[in-house]
């Protein structure tokens, strides 16, 4: 049950960072529920009002979960909604986000958990190259779905002015100097590409044949690509020693790849998604 609640909380945080009006669910009656104390198979759904909108949560995987346990999970999710709404709502006075939005650019002291959520939002913004941006709120507010007047498209000039302030790179966290931003945000996100470039550079240098052949004249200084062919005799060709040497020479590259396999695959995957 704790795992279900944790997953619900993570989805809630991501939704809050994108558009604060969207949020999470609540507790309530279940669909396809069975009697208390018995395992149920059908999904259980609850809904409530949070973050200025009616939200709904459905638990689809009901294996080994009773109706009581499902209701408890939804109730805990509801409590988490209240906790995060008190920290992250942009409409409730006194919340951290409300204070930030009304501080006029001045520093605001926030709850450590709010700070961590903002850090997470900045990481997602960096990973998506700004497509996910936690500073989009002012531009979103121009579409006022709660207004009494007839909804209308915002004035282009007003919208353009609001969009000019959308920039996650302008967010600064206490102690968040340029070095801190680099070490805590940019560098961790760059690990896959750094590992890939480092491995490719090492392979290129390790297998380089032409340049050492032109520059090195002493056999004592031969690199492996240059020295291995000298092990092969013209009179009595014996490929066992050269092939064994080639195998040994390839071991460092194989070991390095196994060490950095995760970062390399992640870097290639992310690059493929962007493309």
N, C-alpha and C positions, 0 to 999 in steps of 0.2 A: 504493500500500500504506500509506503514511503517513496518507492520508486515512481509510482504513478503521480503522486503529489509533486515530486521533484520535476518530472517532465512537464507537468502543467505549469509550474512556476517558471520554468525556462521559457516556454512558449509565451507566457504572459509578459516577461521582461522584454523579449524581442518585439512583441507587438507594441508595448509602451514606448520603446525607443523609436519606432518608425512613425507612428501616429498616436499621440497620447490619448485621442478619443477612443481608440480601440483597446479592448482589454480582455478580461477573462470572465469565467463563469461563476457558478454559484452552487448552492445545493437545492435539491428539489426532488420531485417524484421521478421514478425511473421507468423506462420503457422496457417491456419484456422482462420485468423483474419477477423474482420468485419470492417465496416466503422467507422471513428472516431466519438466518442460521443455515440456509441451504444455498448451494452454489447456483449461480444463474448464468445463463448463456447470452441472453440478449443485451444490447447496449443500454446504459443508464445515462440519462440526460438531466441536467439541472440548469437553471438560468436565473440571473439576477441583474441588477442595475449597478454598473460600475463605470468609472471614467466617462461619464456623460453618455452612456449608451447601454442598451440591453445586450447582455452577453450570454453565451451559452457554452457549456462544456459537456461533451459526450464521452463516456468511457466505453470504448468498443470492445476491448479485450477483457472479458469477464471470467476467464479461466481461473478456477480456484479462488473466486471472489464471491462473497455472500452479499446479499442486499444491504446488510448492516455495514459491512466493510466499504461497499461502494458509496453509501450515504456519508460515511465518515470521511472518505477521500474527498468527496465533493465539498463537505463542510470545511475541511482543512484548506482546500483550494479557495473557498470563499474567504476564509480568514487571511490567507496570503494576499488575496485581492485587496482586502482592507488595509493590510500592512503596506503594500506597495502603493496603493492609492494615496495613503497619508504621506508617502515620500515623493511620489512621482507625478501626482496629478498637477496639471498646469492651471486648473480652474479653482482648486481649493486653496484659500489663503493659508499661508503658513507652511506649505509643503516646500521641499527643497527646490523642485523645479519651478514653482511659482516665484520663489525668492530670486532664483537665477534670472528668470524672464523679466522681472521687474526691478532688477538691480542697476539697470542702465550701464552695464559693462563693468561694474565694480565687483570685487571679490566677494564671494558668499561662502560661509562655512556650512558644510553639508554633512549628512550622515555618512560614515565610511562605506556603507553598503551602496548608497547613492553614487558615491565617487567611483566605486568599483563598476557599477552599471554603466556610468558614463565612460569609463576606460574601455569597457567592452564595446560600447557603441562606437567609440573612436577606432577600435581595431577593425570592426566590421566595415566602417566607412573607408578605412585604408585598404582593406581587402577588396572592396567593391569599386575602388577608385572613385568614391564619392557618390555612387548610385544609391547607397544607403547613407543617409545624412541625418544626424539627430538634431541639426539646427534648422530643419525645414518647417518648424512650427508656425512661424509668423506668416509664411506663404500659405500654409494650409488654412490658417484662420480666415483668410479672405473668402473662402467658400464657407459661409456661415449657414449650416444646415438647420440651426436652431433659431434663426431669425424669424420674426413675425412677418416681415416683408416677403414678397415673392422672390425666390432665389434667382440670382443673376450672376453672369460671368463677371469677375472682378475687372476693374479698369486696367487696361494694359500697362499704363504708367505706374499705377500703384503696385501691380503685381511685379513689374520689373524692379521696382525699388525694393520690394520685400525679398525677391530672389537674390538681389545683390548682397544681402546679409547672410545668405545660406553658404556656410563654409565651415566644415568641421575642423579645418586646420587652424581656425581662429580660437578654438576652445583651449583654455589653459587650466591645468590643475595645479594646486598648490605644490610647489616644489617641481613643477613640470617645466623645467628649463628645456632648451633645445636639445641638450645632451640627454636629459631624461626621456624626452619624446622619442629621440633616436634609439636609445637603448631599450625602452619598454614597449614601443609601438613599431617603429620602422624596422629595427633590427630583427625582432622575432618574426615579423612577417616576411622578411627577406631571407630567412634561413634556407628555404628550399632552393631558391635561385643561387644563393651563395654556395651551397653544397654542390649544386650541379656545375656551376662555372669552375669551382675549385677542382672537381674531379676531372672535368674535361681538359682543363689546363694541365693538370698533372699527367693525364694520359698522353696529351700532345707532346709534353716535354720528355716523358719516359720513353715514348716510341720514336722520338726524333732520330732520323738516320742521316739525312743529307748534311745538315749543319755540322754535327760532330765529325762526319767523314771529311769535310772540307777543312776543318779547323784543327783537328787532332792528328798529330804525326807520330806520337809515341804509343806503342801497343799497351803500355802500362796505364794510359789514360783513356783507352777505348771505353765507350759506353756499351751497354749490352746489345743494342741493335747493330752496332758496328763490330763488336767483338765476336758475337755468336757465329757469323758466317766464316770467321777465320778458323773455327773448330772443324770445319769440313775439309777433308783432304781430297785433292783431285785424284791422286793415285789410287787410294783405297777409300772410296766413299762410305762413310759410316754415319747414318742419320740418327743413331740413338743418342749420341752426346748432344748434337745441336737441338734436337727435339726436346730432350730433357731440359736443356738450358732455356729454351723458349717457354716451357711449362713453368719453370721456376721464375722466369722473368715476368710472367703474367700474374703471378700470385699477389704482388702488392696491389694491382689494379682490382683484382677480384675481391680482396679483403676490404679495400676502401669502398667498393660498391656495396658490399654487404653491410658495412657500418652505416653508410649514408643512404641506403636504399629508400627509406621512408621519405626523407627530404627530397630526394631526386624524383621519385614518383609523384609526390605532392606538387613539386614545382612544375613538372610536365603537365599534370592534370590541370592545375590552375591556369597555366598558359594556354592550354587547349580550350578551356572554358571562355577565357577572355577573347580568344580568336573567334 
